Amino acid sequence: MIATAQKITWKAPTDPDIIYTEVSRSETLYGTYTVLGTVAADTTSYTDLTGARTHWYRVRFYDGTHDVWSEYSDPTTAEELLRLCTVDEVKRTINTIGRWTDDQIFDAITDVDNLIFIECGTPVQSAVSAIGKIDDTLQDKYYVGEENIYRVDRVFYGTTTKVELYLDDGYKANNTYGMIKILPVASSGVTLDTTCEVEIQYVPKIYNQLSLYRTCKRLLEQLDFTSGGTTSKELETINKKLEDVERLLAHRIGVQISSDLKNYDPIYGVNRKRVIQNHHRNNYIGSTGWD
Protein backbone atom coordinates (compact mmCIF):
# COMPACT_ATOMS: atom_id res chain seq x y z
CA MET A 1 0.00 0.00 0.00
CA ILE A 2 1.59 3.27 -1.15
CA ALA A 3 1.33 6.03 1.44
CA THR A 4 0.38 9.52 0.30
CA ALA A 5 -1.01 12.50 2.16
CA GLN A 6 -4.79 12.37 2.62
CA LYS A 7 -7.00 15.30 3.58
CA ILE A 8 -10.37 14.84 5.27
CA THR A 9 -12.91 17.54 6.04
CA TRP A 10 -16.01 17.88 8.22
CA LYS A 11 -18.58 20.42 9.32
CA ALA A 12 -17.65 22.65 12.25
CA PRO A 13 -19.57 21.82 15.48
CA THR A 14 -22.25 24.34 16.44
CA ASP A 15 -21.98 23.73 20.21
CA PRO A 16 -19.88 26.55 21.75
CA ASP A 17 -18.68 24.17 24.48
CA ILE A 18 -16.69 22.09 21.96
CA ILE A 19 -12.99 22.87 22.36
CA TYR A 20 -11.31 20.43 19.96
CA THR A 21 -11.81 17.63 17.43
CA GLU A 22 -10.13 14.22 17.56
CA VAL A 23 -9.17 12.45 14.31
CA SER A 24 -8.54 8.69 14.14
CA ARG A 25 -7.62 6.24 11.38
CA SER A 26 -8.04 2.53 10.61
CA GLU A 27 -6.75 0.15 7.94
CA THR A 28 -10.29 -1.18 7.41
CA LEU A 29 -13.82 0.11 7.92
CA TYR A 30 -14.48 -2.04 10.99
CA GLY A 31 -10.88 -2.33 12.14
CA THR A 32 -9.11 -0.75 15.12
CA TYR A 33 -8.94 3.05 14.92
CA THR A 34 -5.79 4.83 16.14
CA VAL A 35 -5.91 8.47 17.19
CA LEU A 36 -3.85 10.64 14.81
CA GLY A 37 -4.23 13.90 16.71
CA THR A 38 -6.54 16.73 17.70
CA VAL A 39 -7.30 20.12 16.15
CA ALA A 40 -9.02 23.26 17.42
CA ALA A 41 -12.82 23.36 17.35
CA ASP A 42 -12.92 25.94 14.54
CA THR A 43 -10.70 23.77 12.29
CA THR A 44 -12.64 21.65 9.80
CA SER A 45 -9.92 19.63 8.06
CA TYR A 46 -6.97 17.37 8.82
CA THR A 47 -4.13 16.26 6.53
CA ASP A 48 -2.73 12.80 7.24
CA LEU A 49 0.80 12.95 5.80
CA THR A 50 1.21 9.16 5.97
CA GLY A 51 -2.31 8.34 4.82
CA ALA A 52 -3.38 6.14 1.93
CA ARG A 53 -6.56 6.19 -0.16
CA THR A 54 -7.64 2.91 1.42
CA HIS A 55 -7.43 4.22 5.00
CA TRP A 56 -10.65 4.96 6.88
CA TYR A 57 -11.09 8.07 9.05
CA ARG A 58 -13.55 9.22 11.70
CA VAL A 59 -13.81 12.21 14.06
CA ARG A 60 -15.45 13.10 17.35
CA PHE A 61 -15.79 16.34 19.34
CA TYR A 62 -14.78 17.07 22.92
CA ASP A 63 -17.03 19.20 25.15
CA GLY A 64 -14.66 20.89 27.58
CA THR A 65 -17.39 22.36 29.75
CA HIS A 66 -19.08 19.06 30.56
CA ASP A 67 -16.01 16.81 30.00
CA VAL A 68 -17.79 14.51 27.52
CA TRP A 69 -17.14 13.21 24.00
CA SER A 70 -19.61 13.20 21.13
CA GLU A 71 -20.43 10.05 19.17
CA TYR A 72 -17.98 9.17 16.40
CA SER A 73 -18.78 10.33 12.90
CA ASP A 74 -19.49 7.77 10.18
CA PRO A 75 -16.15 6.51 8.81
CA THR A 76 -15.01 7.89 5.46
CA THR A 77 -12.28 7.02 2.97
CA ALA A 78 -10.74 8.67 -0.08
CA GLU A 79 -11.07 5.37 -1.92
CA GLU A 80 -14.84 5.95 -2.04
CA LEU A 81 -15.58 2.33 -1.18
CA LEU A 82 -19.30 2.89 -1.51
CA ARG A 83 -21.42 -0.23 -1.33
CA LEU A 84 -24.90 -0.83 -2.70
CA CYS A 85 -26.18 -1.83 0.73
CA THR A 86 -24.93 -1.48 4.29
CA VAL A 87 -23.99 -3.84 7.10
CA ASP A 88 -26.84 -2.41 9.19
CA GLU A 89 -29.37 -3.18 6.42
CA VAL A 90 -28.21 -6.81 6.35
CA LYS A 91 -28.48 -6.99 10.16
CA ARG A 92 -32.05 -5.68 9.98
CA THR A 93 -32.99 -8.26 7.32
CA ILE A 94 -31.59 -11.48 8.80
CA ASN A 95 -30.42 -12.54 12.25
CA THR A 96 -26.63 -12.05 12.29
CA ILE A 97 -26.00 -12.27 16.05
CA GLY A 98 -23.36 -14.90 16.78
CA ARG A 99 -23.21 -15.86 13.11
CA TRP A 100 -21.05 -13.25 11.37
CA THR A 101 -18.93 -10.29 12.40
CA ASP A 102 -19.43 -6.86 10.82
CA ASP A 103 -16.22 -7.38 8.85
CA GLN A 104 -17.50 -10.68 7.45
CA ILE A 105 -20.79 -9.07 6.42
CA PHE A 106 -18.95 -6.15 4.81
CA ASP A 107 -16.70 -8.57 2.89
CA ALA A 108 -19.78 -10.43 1.64
CA ILE A 109 -21.35 -7.16 0.47
CA THR A 110 -18.09 -6.29 -1.33
CA ASP A 111 -18.00 -9.63 -3.17
CA VAL A 112 -21.66 -9.37 -4.18
CA ASP A 113 -21.34 -5.75 -5.32
CA ASN A 114 -18.26 -6.51 -7.42
CA LEU A 115 -20.32 -9.02 -9.38
CA ILE A 116 -23.22 -6.56 -9.73
CA PHE A 117 -20.89 -3.91 -11.14
CA ILE A 118 -19.48 -6.46 -13.61
CA GLU A 119 -23.02 -7.46 -14.56
CA CYS A 120 -24.63 -4.01 -14.68
CA GLY A 121 -21.75 -1.59 -15.24
CA THR A 122 -20.15 1.30 -13.38
CA PRO A 123 -21.71 3.63 -12.49
CA VAL A 124 -24.95 1.72 -12.00
CA GLN A 125 -26.86 4.71 -13.40
CA SER A 126 -25.92 8.22 -14.53
CA ALA A 127 -27.97 11.18 -15.74
CA VAL A 128 -26.49 14.01 -17.82
CA SER A 129 -28.30 17.34 -18.29
CA ALA A 130 -27.52 20.76 -19.71
CA ILE A 131 -27.65 23.71 -17.32
CA GLY A 132 -30.90 25.56 -17.98
CA LYS A 133 -32.77 28.76 -17.24
CA ILE A 134 -36.25 29.97 -16.42
CA ASP A 135 -36.41 33.36 -18.08
CA ASP A 136 -33.03 34.84 -17.07
CA THR A 137 -32.60 32.80 -13.89
CA LEU A 138 -30.11 29.91 -13.98
CA GLN A 139 -31.61 26.83 -12.34
CA ASP A 140 -29.93 24.84 -9.58
CA LYS A 141 -32.23 21.75 -9.29
CA TYR A 142 -31.70 18.71 -11.54
CA TYR A 143 -33.74 15.50 -11.79
CA VAL A 144 -32.02 12.13 -12.38
CA GLY A 145 -35.02 10.67 -14.20
CA GLU A 146 -36.63 8.64 -11.40
CA GLU A 147 -37.81 9.12 -7.83
CA ASN A 148 -37.14 7.19 -4.61
CA ILE A 149 -33.49 6.50 -5.38
CA TYR A 150 -31.13 4.88 -2.87
CA ARG A 151 -28.23 7.33 -3.07
CA VAL A 152 -26.40 9.94 -5.14
CA ASP A 153 -22.78 8.84 -5.43
CA ARG A 154 -20.96 11.52 -7.46
CA VAL A 155 -21.79 14.79 -9.20
CA PHE A 156 -19.69 16.44 -11.93
CA TYR A 157 -20.10 19.92 -13.43
CA GLY A 158 -18.51 21.67 -16.39
CA THR A 159 -17.94 21.43 -20.14
CA THR A 160 -15.14 19.34 -21.66
CA THR A 161 -13.31 19.57 -18.36
CA LYS A 162 -15.55 18.80 -15.39
CA VAL A 163 -15.01 19.33 -11.67
CA GLU A 164 -16.45 17.06 -9.02
CA LEU A 165 -18.93 18.56 -6.55
CA TYR A 166 -19.16 17.10 -3.06
CA LEU A 167 -22.20 16.53 -0.87
CA ASP A 168 -23.04 19.44 1.43
CA ASP A 169 -20.24 21.55 -0.07
CA GLY A 170 -21.17 21.49 -3.75
CA TYR A 171 -24.66 20.00 -3.80
CA LYS A 172 -27.59 18.75 -1.72
CA ALA A 173 -29.31 15.44 -2.44
CA ASN A 174 -33.05 14.73 -2.47
CA ASN A 175 -33.31 10.94 -2.69
CA THR A 176 -37.08 10.93 -2.24
CA TYR A 177 -37.62 12.89 -5.45
CA GLY A 178 -34.44 11.85 -7.26
CA MET A 179 -32.95 15.33 -7.44
CA ILE A 180 -29.85 17.31 -6.61
CA LYS A 181 -29.52 21.02 -5.88
CA ILE A 182 -26.26 22.68 -6.87
CA LEU A 183 -25.18 25.00 -4.07
CA PRO A 184 -24.23 28.62 -4.74
CA VAL A 185 -20.72 29.75 -5.55
CA ALA A 186 -20.04 30.64 -1.91
CA SER A 187 -20.31 26.95 -1.01
CA SER A 188 -19.13 25.01 -4.04
CA GLY A 189 -17.06 27.44 -6.04
CA VAL A 190 -19.26 26.78 -9.08
CA THR A 191 -20.81 29.56 -11.13
CA LEU A 192 -23.71 28.15 -13.14
CA ASP A 193 -23.45 28.65 -16.89
CA THR A 194 -25.64 27.39 -19.75
CA THR A 195 -22.53 26.26 -21.66
CA CYS A 196 -21.98 23.63 -18.94
CA GLU A 197 -23.72 20.40 -18.00
CA VAL A 198 -24.14 18.33 -14.87
CA GLU A 199 -23.65 14.56 -14.56
CA ILE A 200 -25.27 12.79 -11.62
CA GLN A 201 -24.13 9.24 -10.83
CA TYR A 202 -26.63 7.52 -8.56
CA VAL A 203 -27.93 4.19 -7.30
CA PRO A 204 -31.59 3.30 -8.00
CA LYS A 205 -33.36 1.72 -5.03
CA ILE A 206 -33.76 -1.59 -6.84
CA TYR A 207 -29.99 -2.13 -6.94
CA ASN A 208 -29.82 -1.58 -3.20
CA GLN A 209 -32.41 -4.33 -2.77
CA LEU A 210 -30.54 -6.59 -5.21
CA SER A 211 -27.30 -6.18 -3.25
CA LEU A 212 -29.06 -6.66 0.09
CA TYR A 213 -30.84 -9.91 -0.76
CA ARG A 214 -27.91 -11.38 -2.68
CA THR A 215 -25.67 -10.69 0.31
CA CYS A 216 -28.16 -12.29 2.70
CA LYS A 217 -28.43 -15.29 0.38
CA ARG A 218 -24.64 -15.69 0.22
CA LEU A 219 -24.27 -15.58 4.00
CA LEU A 220 -27.15 -18.00 4.64
CA GLU A 221 -25.91 -20.44 1.99
CA GLN A 222 -22.52 -20.52 3.71
CA LEU A 223 -24.23 -21.17 7.03
CA ASP A 224 -26.45 -23.92 5.61
CA PHE A 225 -23.46 -25.59 3.95
CA THR A 226 -21.45 -25.73 7.17
CA SER A 227 -24.43 -26.99 9.17
CA GLY A 228 -25.28 -29.94 6.94
CA GLY A 229 -26.39 -28.59 3.57
CA THR A 230 -30.15 -28.42 4.15
CA THR A 231 -31.82 -25.24 2.90
CA SER A 232 -33.28 -23.33 5.83
CA LYS A 233 -36.68 -21.61 5.89
CA GLU A 234 -34.80 -18.34 6.35
CA LEU A 235 -32.91 -18.89 3.10
CA GLU A 236 -36.12 -19.87 1.28
CA THR A 237 -37.68 -16.55 2.34
CA ILE A 238 -34.67 -14.56 1.16
CA ASN A 239 -34.65 -16.46 -2.16
CA LYS A 240 -38.29 -15.50 -2.73
CA LYS A 241 -37.56 -11.84 -2.05
CA LEU A 242 -34.54 -11.97 -4.34
CA GLU A 243 -36.62 -13.52 -7.14
CA ASP A 244 -39.12 -10.66 -6.84
CA VAL A 245 -36.34 -8.05 -7.06
CA GLU A 246 -34.64 -9.72 -10.03
CA ARG A 247 -37.99 -9.94 -11.84
CA LEU A 248 -38.63 -6.24 -11.28
CA LEU A 249 -35.10 -5.42 -12.41
CA ALA A 250 -35.54 -7.42 -15.62
CA HIS A 251 -38.78 -5.52 -16.36
CA ARG A 252 -37.04 -2.20 -15.61
CA ILE A 253 -34.20 -2.92 -18.03
CA GLY A 254 -36.63 -4.05 -20.72
CA VAL A 255 -38.64 -0.84 -20.48
CA GLN A 256 -35.51 1.31 -20.56
CA ILE A 257 -34.05 -0.39 -23.61
CA SER A 258 -37.29 -0.20 -25.56
CA SER A 259 -38.33 3.37 -24.73
CA ASP A 260 -35.23 5.34 -23.78
CA LEU A 261 -32.61 4.00 -26.17
CA LYS A 262 -32.31 7.31 -28.01
CA ASN A 263 -31.19 8.99 -24.78
CA TYR A 264 -28.35 6.59 -23.97
CA ASP A 265 -24.72 7.50 -24.53
CA PRO A 266 -23.45 5.12 -27.28
CA ILE A 267 -19.79 5.66 -26.37
CA TYR A 268 -19.71 5.61 -22.59
CA GLY A 269 -22.34 2.94 -22.08
CA VAL A 270 -26.07 2.51 -21.68
CA ASN A 271 -25.95 3.37 -17.97
CA ARG A 272 -25.44 7.02 -18.88
CA LYS A 273 -28.46 8.78 -20.31
CA ARG A 274 -29.34 12.36 -21.13
CA VAL A 275 -32.30 13.72 -19.16
CA ILE A 276 -34.25 16.69 -20.48
CA GLN A 277 -35.15 18.89 -17.51
CA ASN A 278 -38.50 20.53 -16.81
CA HIS A 279 -37.25 23.27 -14.50
CA HIS A 280 -40.71 24.54 -13.53
CA ARG A 281 -41.61 21.02 -12.39
CA ASN A 282 -38.22 20.62 -10.67
CA ASN A 283 -38.89 23.71 -8.56
CA TYR A 284 -42.36 22.45 -7.66
CA ILE A 285 -41.35 18.85 -6.83
CA GLY A 286 -38.09 19.88 -5.21
CA SER A 287 -39.67 22.30 -2.75
CA THR A 288 -39.41 19.64 0.03
CA GLY A 289 -37.46 16.51 0.93
CA TRP A 290 -33.90 17.81 1.03
CA ASP A 291 -31.41 16.09 3.37
Helices and strands as residue ranges (DSSP letters): E 6-9, E 18-26, E 34-40, E 45-48, E 56-63, E 68-69, H 87-93, H 102-120, E 125-130, E 133-134, E 137-138, E 141-143, E 149-158, E 162-165, E 171-174, E 179-182, H 185-188, E 197-204, H 205-226, H 233-259, G 261-263, E 264-265, E 269-274, H 279-285
